[in-house]
Amino acid sequence: MTGKNSYYSTNLKAPRASFREALLKGLAPDGGLYFPTVLPKLDREELASFSSMDYPQMAAIILSRLIGNEIEEKEVLKICEEIYTFRIPVERVYGRNYLMRLDQGPTASFKDFAALFMGRMMQHFLSLEDQHITILTATSGDTGSAVANAFYGLENIGVVILFPAGEVTDMQRKQMTTLHRNIRIIEIEGKFDDCQNLVKKAFMDPDLSELRLSSANSINIGRLLPQSIYYFWAWSRLSVKTDEQAVFSVPCGNFGNLAGGLIAREMGLPVKKFVIATNENNEVPQFLETGQYSTIKPSMNCISSAMNVGHPSNLARIIALYNGTMDEEGTITKTPDLSRMRKDFFSKSVSDQETMETIAQCYRQFRLLLEPHGAVAWNGLMAFLKHQPDYLREKFLCISLETAHPAKFGEEIKKVINILPDLPDSLIKMEGKKEEYISLGNNYEVFKSYLFNNY
């Protein structure tokens, strides 16, 4: 059993917290994001052993290292075996270029991996002391449905999810609004960043301290840690030797997925490069190019809707890994090691037009069905490979991440290739269910009154 790990705030003005404290608080008291003080290293022998393990076994080992002895590894394994019951396909497209589909979970989104584990961990700690908390979460698409599903029916947890009006698909909305009981959904007249700001203000408001608020966004460390596991999974299925480095192309919105990959790399996963693939919200590619960071307000509305983020919260964690500091408003108070970031990352902003062309080309050339977020990642990977000499392109092990099921964006895909993807069973089950949600303006006092009146 590993020892106890602690978690520091990226704003560096809050006491260190245990995993339980960081998980249940969500946001640090100084407004920063919690991050592990130590990222434990896995040796070559341990990495090699992953190839013979199933996903729950591997996840339990890695997560137990990160969490420490606050929960026994056998309990972590039990949780992982109960929640990770779906496939994680890694498909060869051509050469050594692969697609990892993270869309086989109960809400057909990669966010199932993290939300399911976080919900069970929260319930575990709360039930030990018979306590109750209220989760506040903002979503630009798939987070809300994954959180609603993962927390549905958990006795010690109430959930409030905010989504921007007109910027989630009908399918994404229905995945949230057809669940009831402990799940409440609010449509906000604004952008995702407005929803996220309302949530952050509520966390920092002393008037709401008695409500015991927490978050299930990727600002919560409990959401972040499980997102490191599938990087180990893909590498363990595909690498031909234990020191073979992989290139991962990651569709980036709030940058939790990339932060999870960086945790995996810091723990010893051999990574050659991360491709940062964004949609037209290109604040991070611009930062890497110029060294100047500017948020995009309001964020741009693109067909890869879960990536419509003008200021990614998790950028503060990434900058911290590179010895810099960024506050919650996006002000960099200590410049990170930009030369190392530029060495480790290749970044590409992908337009909607390029996204649609990529969907069409991949289907035409490989019969590969991509949704918009996966298409952004694949476009970014192809741009990276174009920059390499011919002899290197064949050598790299490249893994592009597909983060949602194509059926969740069926109408967009049909416009491009005239095919409507088949619905998975998890989405068919929603048909005919009653929706329940309310609409509020982008006004913090109104939102605060709602919380007071209902919780």
Legacy VTK file of the C-alpha trace (Angstrom):
# vtk DataFile Version 3.0
C-alpha trace
ASCII
DATASET POLYDATA
POINTS 455 float
0.000 0.000 0.000
1.303 3.441 -0.854
1.561 6.249 1.681
-0.577 9.328 1.936
-0.523 11.854 -0.893
-1.466 15.507 -0.521
-2.869 18.086 -2.921
-1.822 21.713 -3.358
-3.701 24.635 -4.894
-2.456 26.088 -8.173
-2.937 29.561 -6.617
-0.462 28.521 -3.878
-2.404 30.337 -1.129
-4.382 27.483 0.449
-3.302 24.710 2.836
-2.546 21.334 1.339
-5.478 18.937 1.379
-5.978 15.193 1.566
-7.546 13.458 -1.415
-10.880 13.262 0.440
-10.794 16.999 1.204
-9.805 17.957 -2.345
-12.459 15.654 -3.805
-15.309 16.950 -1.663
-14.323 20.637 -1.856
-13.792 20.675 -5.618
-12.216 24.125 -5.659
-9.487 25.204 -3.238
-10.373 28.038 -0.783
-8.078 30.446 -2.666
-9.886 29.784 -5.962
-7.137 27.544 -7.307
-7.314 23.955 -8.530
-6.009 21.038 -6.524
-3.140 19.001 -7.949
-1.087 16.125 -6.494
2.000 17.265 -4.587
3.743 14.086 -5.766
3.111 12.118 -8.946
4.412 8.617 -8.146
6.598 6.901 -10.727
5.860 3.523 -12.298
8.920 1.507 -13.313
9.429 -0.389 -16.581
8.437 -3.705 -15.029
5.127 -2.279 -13.824
4.447 -0.693 -17.197
5.173 -3.999 -18.928
2.726 -5.831 -16.630
-0.176 -3.670 -17.837
-0.320 -5.490 -21.179
-1.697 -8.606 -19.455
-4.238 -6.764 -17.277
-7.820 -5.774 -17.906
-8.862 -2.144 -17.562
-10.222 -2.303 -13.965
-7.037 -3.976 -12.670
-4.788 -1.406 -14.297
-6.978 1.496 -13.187
-7.011 0.312 -9.564
-3.208 0.129 -9.414
-2.642 3.582 -10.918
-5.444 5.324 -9.003
-4.342 3.774 -5.705
-0.849 5.178 -6.269
-2.286 8.626 -6.870
-4.776 8.592 -4.006
-2.554 6.945 -1.403
-3.751 5.072 1.664
-6.978 7.000 2.274
-8.820 4.062 0.730
-7.669 0.457 0.413
-6.618 -0.728 -3.029
-9.056 -3.664 -2.840
-11.910 -1.140 -2.412
-10.639 0.861 -5.409
-10.497 -2.370 -7.434
-14.048 -3.253 -6.404
-15.292 0.158 -7.600
-13.361 -0.098 -10.875
-14.725 -3.583 -11.582
-18.285 -2.372 -10.996
-18.083 0.743 -13.201
-15.658 -0.138 -16.017
-17.775 -2.820 -17.674
-17.620 -1.412 -21.217
-15.132 -1.809 -24.051
-12.315 0.634 -24.864
-11.605 -0.119 -28.554
-8.270 0.878 -30.068
-8.669 0.661 -33.859
-5.899 0.669 -36.452
-6.640 3.199 -39.200
-3.472 2.864 -41.292
0.224 2.294 -40.657
0.909 2.906 -36.965
-1.923 5.405 -36.620
-4.736 4.360 -34.299
-8.033 5.669 -32.998
-8.979 5.095 -29.359
-12.760 5.198 -28.983
-13.768 6.420 -25.540
-17.476 6.383 -26.390
-18.702 2.983 -25.208
-19.803 3.978 -21.693
-23.353 4.600 -20.430
-23.599 8.123 -21.897
-21.413 7.401 -24.966
-18.762 9.928 -23.902
-15.196 9.771 -22.582
-16.411 11.654 -19.521
-18.033 8.459 -18.264
-14.582 7.195 -17.238
-14.044 10.014 -14.762
-17.602 10.796 -13.658
-18.399 7.206 -12.690
-15.293 6.880 -10.537
-15.683 10.296 -8.942
-19.319 9.677 -8.043
-18.522 6.381 -6.364
-15.565 7.854 -4.479
-17.627 10.761 -3.197
-20.412 8.444 -2.101
-17.840 6.224 -0.346
-16.413 9.043 1.775
-19.776 10.721 2.471
-21.499 7.507 3.535
-18.776 6.788 6.096
-19.810 9.940 7.993
-23.454 10.125 6.860
-22.861 13.530 5.231
-24.524 15.213 2.230
-23.161 17.579 -0.427
-24.532 19.443 -3.448
-22.647 19.181 -6.741
-22.593 22.230 -9.028
-21.415 21.538 -12.561
-21.238 23.563 -15.766
-21.302 21.699 -19.059
-20.619 22.510 -22.690
-21.980 19.137 -23.744
-20.937 15.719 -22.506
-19.891 16.534 -18.930
-23.471 17.176 -17.866
-24.839 13.909 -19.187
-21.928 11.892 -17.775
-22.251 13.518 -14.343
-26.045 13.174 -14.278
-25.773 9.467 -15.093
-22.897 8.779 -12.698
-24.493 10.545 -9.712
-28.106 9.538 -10.393
-29.639 7.949 -7.325
-26.609 8.435 -5.021
-28.221 9.058 -1.664
-25.681 11.468 -0.180
-25.353 13.745 -3.207
-27.611 16.320 -4.901
-26.652 17.583 -8.367
-27.266 20.918 -10.176
-26.062 21.128 -13.786
-25.891 24.350 -15.842
-25.748 24.309 -19.639
-25.648 27.170 -22.194
-28.864 27.717 -24.169
-28.606 26.575 -27.780
-25.074 25.167 -27.471
-25.686 21.509 -26.618
-27.281 18.996 -28.928
-30.803 17.685 -28.311
-29.246 14.325 -27.475
-26.858 15.817 -24.902
-29.678 17.805 -23.290
-31.997 14.807 -23.073
-29.306 12.725 -21.417
-29.423 15.212 -18.527
-33.046 16.281 -18.434
-34.660 12.844 -18.535
-33.073 11.897 -15.210
-34.832 13.292 -12.153
-34.712 12.432 -8.423
-31.452 14.008 -7.148
-30.598 15.614 -10.529
-31.654 19.201 -11.415
-30.868 20.892 -14.726
-30.708 24.640 -15.498
-30.462 26.219 -18.944
-28.499 29.508 -18.791
-28.935 32.312 -21.321
-25.231 32.602 -22.083
-22.086 30.707 -23.033
-20.328 27.802 -21.326
-17.878 30.236 -19.752
-20.850 32.097 -18.222
-22.107 28.825 -16.719
-18.634 28.066 -15.390
-18.315 31.558 -13.884
-21.655 31.188 -12.075
-20.464 27.915 -10.576
-17.120 29.395 -9.505
-18.807 32.430 -7.910
-21.066 30.140 -5.907
-18.057 28.191 -4.626
-16.363 31.384 -3.460
-19.506 32.933 -1.920
-19.380 32.753 1.922
-23.177 33.120 2.023
-23.458 29.628 0.514
-20.938 27.904 2.770
-23.649 25.995 4.656
-24.824 24.323 1.445
-21.621 22.236 1.237
-21.053 22.806 -2.470
-18.644 20.794 -4.591
-17.926 20.351 -8.288
-17.953 17.517 -10.781
-16.334 19.571 -13.539
-12.758 18.766 -14.462
-11.785 21.475 -11.962
-12.339 18.652 -9.428
-9.279 16.455 -8.935
-11.585 13.441 -8.719
-12.544 13.998 -12.356
-8.970 14.487 -13.463
-7.149 11.458 -12.046
-9.230 8.750 -13.835
-8.577 10.493 -17.147
-4.943 9.410 -16.963
-5.776 5.701 -17.133
-6.848 5.261 -20.744
-3.517 6.654 -21.959
-1.800 3.737 -20.212
-4.433 1.409 -21.683
-3.853 2.398 -25.309
-0.080 2.298 -24.953
-0.162 -1.101 -23.217
-2.242 -2.581 -26.072
-0.051 -1.203 -28.883
3.564 -0.664 -27.814
6.120 -3.196 -29.024
8.624 -2.489 -26.222
8.387 -0.925 -22.760
10.280 2.233 -23.701
8.439 2.916 -26.960
7.158 6.482 -26.990
3.691 7.311 -28.282
2.190 10.438 -29.831
-1.274 11.250 -28.477
-3.615 13.641 -30.274
-6.127 15.100 -27.838
-9.249 17.146 -28.660
-9.047 20.003 -26.143
-11.785 22.207 -24.666
-11.418 22.631 -20.910
-8.073 20.734 -21.153
-8.887 18.121 -18.514
-8.216 15.353 -21.020
-4.756 16.711 -21.784
-4.025 17.231 -18.083
-4.872 13.554 -17.537
-2.399 12.602 -20.248
0.289 14.740 -18.646
-0.290 12.996 -15.308
0.241 9.671 -17.101
3.460 10.942 -18.660
4.754 12.259 -15.330
4.065 8.829 -13.796
6.313 7.204 -16.384
4.208 6.600 -19.497
6.550 6.969 -22.508
5.167 9.912 -24.501
6.909 11.480 -27.479
4.476 14.344 -28.042
0.991 15.552 -27.226
-0.948 17.105 -30.105
-3.198 19.845 -28.735
-6.135 19.966 -31.148
-8.656 22.744 -30.515
-11.565 24.075 -32.511
-11.709 27.770 -33.414
-11.364 28.685 -29.733
-7.614 28.904 -30.240
-6.424 30.717 -27.096
-3.946 27.965 -26.161
-2.353 27.478 -29.614
-1.953 31.271 -29.730
-0.335 31.252 -26.289
2.148 28.570 -27.309
2.985 30.505 -30.465
3.274 34.005 -29.019
3.808 33.556 -25.279
0.844 35.884 -24.655
-2.370 34.461 -23.218
-5.750 36.042 -23.949
-9.133 34.551 -23.175
-11.829 34.456 -25.861
-14.996 36.203 -24.656
-17.537 35.083 -25.616
-16.284 31.676 -26.695
-16.932 30.772 -30.325
-19.778 28.379 -31.116
-18.362 25.466 -33.142
-19.817 22.098 -34.143
-17.398 20.389 -31.717
-19.577 21.868 -28.979
-17.905 20.337 -25.926
-14.767 22.266 -26.865
-16.397 25.712 -27.007
-14.290 27.072 -24.148
-12.698 30.528 -24.208
-10.670 30.049 -21.026
-9.861 26.433 -20.066
-9.804 25.927 -16.304
-7.262 23.119 -16.491
-4.703 25.331 -18.174
-3.737 26.450 -14.658
-2.751 22.858 -13.821
-0.800 22.455 -17.054
1.069 25.708 -16.474
1.830 24.556 -12.916
3.437 21.388 -14.326
5.730 23.670 -16.311
6.712 25.752 -13.250
4.368 28.675 -13.901
1.298 30.047 -12.159
-2.039 31.197 -13.571
-4.994 32.454 -11.545
-8.642 31.618 -12.165
-9.125 34.709 -14.359
-6.362 33.608 -16.730
-3.680 36.010 -15.514
-0.237 34.441 -15.644
1.649 35.567 -12.528
4.702 33.419 -13.224
5.652 32.512 -16.775
5.931 28.751 -17.360
8.810 27.101 -19.198
7.548 27.890 -22.689
10.513 26.303 -24.457
9.751 22.964 -22.786
6.029 23.316 -23.527
6.764 23.981 -27.202
8.997 20.901 -27.262
6.353 18.680 -25.660
3.306 19.982 -27.568
2.260 20.421 -31.163
-0.839 22.586 -31.378
-3.409 23.113 -34.105
-6.649 25.090 -34.215
-9.132 23.359 -36.529
-11.967 25.267 -38.197
-15.485 23.899 -38.603
-14.834 23.594 -42.329
-11.700 21.523 -41.705
-13.617 19.427 -39.171
-16.303 18.565 -41.716
-13.721 17.867 -44.422
-11.905 15.506 -42.047
-15.129 13.609 -41.291
-15.768 13.249 -45.040
-12.207 12.284 -45.946
-11.815 9.687 -43.178
-15.067 8.012 -44.124
-14.280 8.077 -47.830
-10.696 6.824 -47.433
-10.873 4.447 -44.453
-14.607 3.934 -43.771
-13.719 5.536 -40.434
-16.718 7.223 -38.808
-15.680 10.238 -36.735
-17.740 12.756 -34.792
-16.644 16.433 -34.662
-14.356 16.205 -31.593
-12.607 13.101 -32.849
-12.277 14.758 -36.257
-10.540 17.761 -34.679
-8.043 15.402 -32.989
-7.443 13.417 -36.187
-6.918 16.631 -38.175
-4.382 17.764 -35.564
-2.535 14.456 -35.768
-2.356 14.606 -39.570
-0.999 18.168 -39.345
1.679 16.985 -36.898
2.729 14.108 -39.159
2.937 16.461 -42.151
5.661 18.345 -40.305
7.803 15.185 -40.003
10.279 13.720 -42.503
8.936 10.718 -44.407
11.075 8.171 -42.537
9.786 9.382 -39.139
6.102 9.277 -40.066
6.251 5.482 -40.354
8.008 5.014 -37.007
5.793 6.943 -34.613
3.114 5.099 -32.662
0.233 7.584 -32.934
-3.049 7.420 -31.023
-5.865 9.863 -31.682
-8.699 10.170 -29.161
-12.372 9.956 -30.137
-14.323 11.360 -27.196
-18.023 10.912 -28.079
-20.158 8.469 -30.025
-20.895 9.629 -33.593
-24.629 9.120 -32.964
-24.563 12.051 -30.520
-23.836 14.282 -33.526
-25.914 12.404 -36.055
-27.394 15.425 -37.830
-23.975 17.056 -38.313
-22.545 13.813 -39.691
-25.509 13.270 -41.991
-24.942 16.733 -43.518
-21.377 15.726 -44.391
-21.550 12.076 -45.514
-25.330 11.523 -45.810
-25.258 8.753 -43.192
-27.093 8.816 -39.880
-25.070 6.783 -37.346
-26.911 4.031 -35.500
-27.809 4.839 -31.918
-26.103 2.746 -29.220
-28.386 1.069 -26.688
-27.569 3.689 -24.057
-29.028 6.450 -26.243
-32.035 4.446 -27.489
-33.209 4.080 -23.882
-33.847 7.850 -23.638
-36.481 7.952 -26.335
-39.893 8.969 -25.025
-38.681 9.925 -21.547
-40.003 13.172 -20.042
-37.632 16.162 -19.892
-37.485 18.444 -16.861
-35.357 21.605 -16.623
-35.674 25.327 -15.950
-34.225 28.383 -17.699
-32.453 31.276 -15.963
-30.727 34.413 -17.188
-26.994 34.910 -16.844
-27.380 36.555 -13.426
-25.531 35.378 -10.331
-28.036 36.764 -7.801
-30.872 34.889 -9.508
-28.829 31.679 -9.498
-27.889 32.224 -5.842
-31.565 32.635 -4.918
-32.367 29.382 -6.709
-29.759 27.535 -4.624
-31.035 29.069 -1.387
-34.638 28.182 -2.191
-33.958 24.612 -3.239
-31.045 23.462 -1.088
LINES 1 456
455 0 1 2 3 4 5 6 7 8 9 10 11 12 13 14 15 16 17 18 19 20 21 22 23 24 25 26 27 28 29 30 31 32 33 34 35 36 37 38 39 40 41 42 43 44 45 46 47 48 49 50 51 52 53 54 55 56 57 58 59 60 61 62 63 64 65 66 67 68 69 70 71 72 73 74 75 76 77 78 79 80 81 82 83 84 85 86 87 88 89 90 91 92 93 94 95 96 97 98 99 100 101 102 103 104 105 106 107 108 109 110 111 112 113 114 115 116 117 118 119 120 121 122 123 124 125 126 127 128 129 130 131 132 133 134 135 136 137 138 139 140 141 142 143 144 145 146 147 148 149 150 151 152 153 154 155 156 157 158 159 160 161 162 163 164 165 166 167 168 169 170 171 172 173 174 175 176 177 178 179 180 181 182 183 184 185 186 187 188 189 190 191 192 193 194 195 196 197 198 199 200 201 202 203 204 205 206 207 208 209 210 211 212 213 214 215 216 217 218 219 220 221 222 223 224 225 226 227 228 229 230 231 232 233 234 235 236 237 238 239 240 241 242 243 244 245 246 247 248 249 250 251 252 253 254 255 256 257 258 259 260 261 262 263 264 265 266 267 268 269 270 271 272 273 274 275 276 277 278 279 280 281 282 283 284 285 286 287 288 289 290 291 292 293 294 295 296 297 298 299 300 301 302 303 304 305 306 307 308 309 310 311 312 313 314 315 316 317 318 319 320 321 322 323 324 325 326 327 328 329 330 331 332 333 334 335 336 337 338 339 340 341 342 343 344 345 346 347 348 349 350 351 352 353 354 355 356 357 358 359 360 361 362 363 364 365 366 367 368 369 370 371 372 373 374 375 376 377 378 379 380 381 382 383 384 385 386 387 388 389 390 391 392 393 394 395 396 397 398 399 400 401 402 403 404 405 406 407 408 409 410 411 412 413 414 415 416 417 418 419 420 421 422 423 424 425 426 427 428 429 430 431 432 433 434 435 436 437 438 439 440 441 442 443 444 445 446 447 448 449 450 451 452 453 454
